Amino acid sequence: MAESSKKNIDYNYKLKKAFGLLLLLVSLLLLLSPGTHLFPLGYPFISLFGMIGHVWICLFLIFLGIYVLFLSPLFKIKPHFVIAFFLSLFFLCSLFSLIYNIEMCSYSSLSPFFTYLSSDSSSLKNSFDFSSGGGIVGYFFNGLFVESVGTWLGIVFCSILAILSICIAFIVPIEKQFKNLKAKSVIRKARKEKKIDKVDSFANDK
């Protein structure tokens, strides 16, 4: 019974690692697809979120692949990380739309953006061409920001919120992890010193 459960654990572990490797390879393929004959793979992401969203999503998927392969025993991905990632994605899309194609912003109708897609899709096919702005998502949220606060305030607002979201998503957990690793190394060192002291005291007693 114990042997079968051990086999199941080993099988699940290998399956998990295989999934992490597959996710990593597919993410890299998606990231590098624009500008090649494989561009249709990334086309949906670029249409929805622009090139910046495509790159950001691919980097997130690459991170997940590395996490499943190597980092999952060290820490768990918490919900605030995922929420902060999606918020940073929306704000980055809006920011790049404000920078690259301010004339194309509306929250009432998406038809002008679809007209743009059908008339000039070269920016969606070229390698790392950010002129598509933030895609449909950026186009829509752009309209909200421009209508409510204006162009320049919208750029400042989106920049600040994007930086804050990225900090919450990545920098804070990484810093926390480094602190945990440092604390563990200190504890390990203290335990080793304690063991040496015990051995020395035992030798002196003899």
Secondary structure, DSSP 8 states (H G I E B T S, - for coil): -HHHHHHHHHHHHHHHHHHHHHHHHHHHHHHT-TTSTTHHHHHHHHHHHHHHHHHHHHHHHHHHHHIIIIITTT----HHHHHHHHHHHHHHHHHHHHHH-TTS--SS--HHHHHHHHH--HHHHSTT-GGGTTHHHHHHHHHHHHHHH-HHHHHHHHHHHHHHHHIIIIIHHHHHHHHHHHHHHHHHHHHHHHHHHHHHHHHHH-
